[in-house]
């Protein structure tokens, strides 16, 4: 009797969580579809052509990750929520940051290479759509993470401090290292927005998230850092000058992932 009562009392909670996950997955998939249109319009899917579009191939990788996260939230069970929501949040956040950056960068990019010069208002509006779509998807993914207990610490204070410190170094140090100093301040802001902040935040989160989500976050930083190599950042910098910086982030993220692959220990 008590077992049946317990199951009956918890079922509505489980159903509510699953319903919320499906709703979040729908929003993420819609955002991914809108983002695909934004990325495809300038270059007609010529994602490896450096003068065809402001967006590089790495943005399409993020789009695929966001769509995968949305699909897992829609179709997966509670066990998949941590990986799905973390994946969606990570990818959506970077796409939103890309949109924010692109709103102001389309004009100078068009002036340099001629791409999209006759439709700048459209391209800038689409960049704003990318920013809003990514932000909306990110909010729903973050809500799903909280709803499903993904923010469940399974590490010691020392591990949390180490991952937080590593993330802070990436947020602050990576943009400075890429630029070779603190100026020009506009490029420092660009590097922070596109790389330092999303990678550093995800790296820091590996010490605070539930084990499955933490592994996903670390692996995603590794993949993102490696796929970003080759993108000229809208002709603002040469990728060979930042190759070692991206590689260093990928190595650190891989190490953070490896640490969380170990069995969970009692948090202190």
C-alpha positions as CSV (number, residue, x, y, z in Angstrom):
1,X,0.0,0.0,0.0
2,X,2.7,2.5,1.0
3,X,4.7,1.6,-2.2
4,X,1.7,2.2,-4.4
5,X,1.0,5.5,-2.6
6,X,4.6,6.6,-3.1
7,X,4.5,5.8,-6.8
8,X,1.2,7.5,-7.2
9,X,2.4,10.6,-5.4
10,X,5.7,11.0,-7.3
11,X,4.2,10.3,-10.8
12,X,2.8,13.8,-11.2
13,X,6.2,15.2,-10.5
14,X,7.9,12.9,-13.0
15,X,5.2,13.7,-15.6
16,X,5.6,17.4,-15.0
17,X,9.4,17.2,-15.4
18,X,9.1,15.2,-18.6
19,X,6.5,17.6,-20.0
20,X,8.9,20.5,-19.1
21,X,11.7,18.7,-20.9
22,X,9.7,18.2,-24.0
23,X,8.6,21.8,-24.0
24,X,12.3,22.9,-23.6
25,X,13.3,20.5,-26.4
26,X,10.7,22.0,-28.7
27,X,11.9,25.5,-28.1
28,X,15.5,24.4,-28.7
29,X,14.6,22.7,-32.0
30,X,12.7,25.8,-33.2
31,X,15.7,27.9,-32.2
32,X,18.0,25.6,-34.1
33,X,15.8,25.8,-37.3
34,X,15.8,29.6,-37.1
35,X,19.6,29.6,-36.6
36,X,20.1,27.3,-39.6
37,X,18.3,29.9,-41.8
38,X,20.5,32.7,-40.4
39,X,23.7,30.8,-41.0
40,X,22.7,29.6,-44.5
41,X,21.5,32.9,-46.0
42,X,24.8,34.7,-46.5
43,X,26.9,32.0,-48.0
44,X,24.3,29.6,-49.4
45,X,25.8,26.8,-47.2
46,X,29.3,27.5,-48.4
47,X,30.5,27.1,-44.9
48,X,34.2,26.5,-45.7
49,X,34.5,29.6,-47.9
50,X,36.2,32.3,-45.9
51,X,34.7,35.2,-48.0
52,X,31.3,33.8,-48.6
53,X,30.0,34.4,-45.0
54,X,30.9,35.9,-41.7
55,X,30.0,32.6,-40.0
56,X,32.5,29.8,-40.1
57,X,32.1,26.0,-40.1
58,X,32.4,25.9,-36.3
59,X,29.1,27.7,-36.0
60,X,27.4,24.8,-37.9
61,X,29.0,22.4,-35.5
62,X,27.4,24.4,-32.6
63,X,24.1,24.3,-34.5
64,X,24.2,20.5,-34.8
65,X,25.0,20.2,-31.1
66,X,22.0,22.5,-30.2
67,X,19.7,20.5,-32.4
68,X,20.9,17.2,-30.9
69,X,20.4,18.6,-27.4
70,X,16.8,19.7,-28.3
71,X,16.0,16.3,-29.8
72,X,17.3,14.5,-26.7
73,X,15.2,16.7,-24.5
74,X,12.1,16.0,-26.7
75,X,12.6,12.2,-27.0
76,X,15.0,11.1,-24.2
77,X,14.1,10.1,-20.7
78,X,15.2,11.7,-17.4
79,X,18.6,10.0,-17.6
80,X,19.4,11.9,-20.8
81,X,18.4,15.3,-19.5
82,X,21.7,16.3,-18.0
83,X,23.7,15.7,-21.2
84,X,20.9,17.1,-23.4
85,X,20.3,20.3,-21.5
86,X,24.0,20.9,-21.0
87,X,24.7,20.4,-24.7
88,X,21.8,22.7,-25.7
89,X,22.9,25.4,-23.2
90,X,26.5,25.4,-24.3
91,X,25.7,25.5,-28.0
92,X,22.9,28.0,-27.8
93,X,25.0,30.3,-25.6
94,X,27.8,30.4,-28.2
95,X,25.3,31.0,-31.1
96,X,23.7,33.8,-29.2
97,X,27.1,35.4,-28.6
98,X,27.9,35.0,-32.3
99,X,24.7,36.8,-33.2
100,X,25.4,39.7,-30.9
101,X,28.9,40.0,-32.4
102,X,27.6,39.6,-36.0
103,X,25.1,42.5,-35.6
104,X,28.0,45.0,-35.5
105,X,30.5,43.0,-37.5
106,X,28.6,42.4,-40.7
107,X,29.2,46.0,-42.0
108,X,33.0,46.0,-41.7
109,X,33.1,42.4,-43.0
110,X,31.1,43.3,-46.0
111,X,33.3,46.3,-46.6
112,X,36.4,44.1,-46.6
113,X,35.2,41.2,-48.8
114,X,32.0,42.5,-50.5
115,X,29.8,39.7,-49.2
116,X,26.3,40.8,-48.4
117,X,26.9,44.5,-49.0
118,X,23.7,44.9,-50.9
119,X,21.6,43.3,-48.1
120,X,23.2,44.5,-44.9
121,X,19.9,45.4,-43.2
122,X,18.7,41.8,-43.7
123,X,21.9,40.2,-42.6
124,X,22.1,42.4,-39.5
125,X,18.5,41.6,-38.7
126,X,19.1,37.9,-39.1
127,X,22.1,38.2,-36.8
128,X,19.8,39.6,-34.1
129,X,17.5,36.6,-34.7
130,X,20.4,34.4,-34.1
131,X,21.2,36.2,-30.8
132,X,17.6,36.0,-29.6
133,X,17.0,32.4,-30.7
134,X,20.2,31.2,-28.9
135,X,19.3,33.1,-25.8
136,X,15.8,31.7,-25.7
137,X,17.0,28.2,-26.1
138,X,19.7,28.7,-23.5
139,X,17.1,29.9,-20.9
140,X,14.9,26.8,-21.5
141,X,17.9,24.5,-21.2
142,X,19.1,26.1,-18.0
143,X,15.6,25.7,-16.6
144,X,15.6,22.0,-17.5
145,X,18.9,21.6,-15.8
146,X,17.6,23.1,-12.6
147,X,14.3,21.2,-12.8
148,X,16.1,17.8,-13.2
149,X,18.8,18.3,-10.5
150,X,21.7,18.7,-12.9
151,X,23.3,21.2,-10.5
152,X,24.2,18.4,-8.1
153,X,27.7,18.8,-6.7
154,X,29.6,15.5,-6.6
155,X,33.1,16.8,-6.1
156,X,35.4,18.1,-3.3
157,X,36.0,21.7,-2.5
158,X,39.5,21.4,-4.0
159,X,38.2,20.0,-7.3
160,X,35.6,22.8,-7.5
161,X,38.2,25.4,-6.7
162,X,40.6,24.0,-9.4
163,X,37.9,23.9,-12.1
164,X,36.6,27.4,-11.1
165,X,40.2,28.8,-11.3
166,X,40.8,27.1,-14.6
167,X,37.6,28.6,-16.0
168,X,38.4,32.0,-14.7
169,X,41.9,31.9,-16.4
170,X,40.2,31.0,-19.7
171,X,37.6,33.8,-19.4
172,X,40.2,36.4,-18.6
173,X,43.5,35.1,-19.9
174,X,42.5,33.5,-23.2
175,X,41.3,36.8,-24.9
176,X,44.4,38.6,-23.7
177,X,46.7,35.9,-24.9
178,X,45.0,35.7,-28.3
179,X,45.3,39.5,-28.7
180,X,48.8,39.7,-27.2
181,X,47.7,42.5,-24.9
182,X,44.7,44.6,-23.8
183,X,44.1,46.5,-26.9
184,X,42.3,47.1,-29.1
185,X,39.6,46.9,-26.5
186,X,36.9,46.0,-29.2
187,X,38.8,42.9,-30.2
188,X,39.3,42.0,-26.6
189,X,35.6,42.1,-26.1
190,X,35.1,40.0,-29.2
191,X,37.4,37.3,-28.1
192,X,35.9,37.3,-24.6
193,X,32.3,37.0,-26.0
194,X,33.0,34.4,-28.6
195,X,35.6,32.2,-26.8
196,X,36.7,33.1,-23.3
197,X,33.4,33.5,-21.6
198,X,31.5,30.4,-23.0
199,X,34.5,28.1,-22.8
200,X,35.6,29.3,-19.4
201,X,32.1,29.1,-17.9
202,X,31.6,25.5,-19.2
203,X,35.0,24.5,-17.9
204,X,34.3,25.9,-14.5
205,X,30.9,24.2,-14.4
206,X,32.6,20.7,-14.7
207,X,33.3,20.9,-11.0
208,X,29.7,21.9,-10.1
209,X,27.5,19.9,-12.4
210,X,26.2,16.3,-12.0
211,X,28.7,13.8,-13.3
212,X,27.0,13.2,-16.7
213,X,26.5,16.9,-17.4
214,X,30.0,17.7,-16.3
215,X,31.5,15.2,-18.7
216,X,29.3,16.6,-21.5
217,X,30.5,20.2,-20.7
218,X,34.1,19.3,-20.7
219,X,33.8,17.3,-23.9
220,X,31.9,20.1,-25.6
221,X,34.6,22.7,-24.8
222,X,37.2,20.3,-26.2
223,X,35.3,19.9,-29.4
224,X,34.4,23.5,-29.7
225,X,38.0,24.7,-29.2
226,X,39.3,22.2,-31.9
227,X,36.6,23.0,-34.4
228,X,37.1,26.8,-34.0
229,X,40.7,26.4,-35.4
230,X,40.6,27.5,-39.0
231,X,37.9,30.2,-38.5
232,X,39.4,33.6,-39.3
233,X,37.0,35.3,-36.9
234,X,35.6,37.4,-39.7
235,X,39.0,38.3,-41.1
236,X,39.9,40.0,-37.8
237,X,42.8,37.7,-37.0
238,X,44.7,34.9,-38.6
239,X,43.9,31.5,-37.1
240,X,47.5,30.3,-37.1
241,X,48.2,33.0,-34.5
242,X,45.7,31.5,-32.1
243,X,46.1,27.8,-32.9
244,X,48.2,27.1,-29.8
245,X,45.8,29.0,-27.5
246,X,42.8,27.0,-28.7
247,X,44.8,23.8,-28.5
248,X,45.7,24.6,-24.8
249,X,42.0,25.1,-24.0
250,X,41.1,21.8,-25.6
251,X,43.8,20.0,-23.6
252,X,42.7,21.6,-20.3
253,X,39.0,20.7,-21.1
254,X,40.0,17.1,-21.9
255,X,41.8,16.8,-18.6
256,X,38.7,18.2,-16.8
257,X,36.6,15.7,-18.6
258,X,38.9,12.8,-17.7
259,X,38.7,13.8,-14.0
260,X,34.9,13.6,-14.0
261,X,35.0,10.2,-15.8
262,X,36.2,8.8,-12.5
263,X,33.6,7.5,-10.1
264,X,31.8,10.2,-8.1
265,X,33.2,10.8,-4.6
266,X,31.5,12.2,-1.6
267,X,31.4,16.0,-1.8
268,X,33.0,17.8,1.1
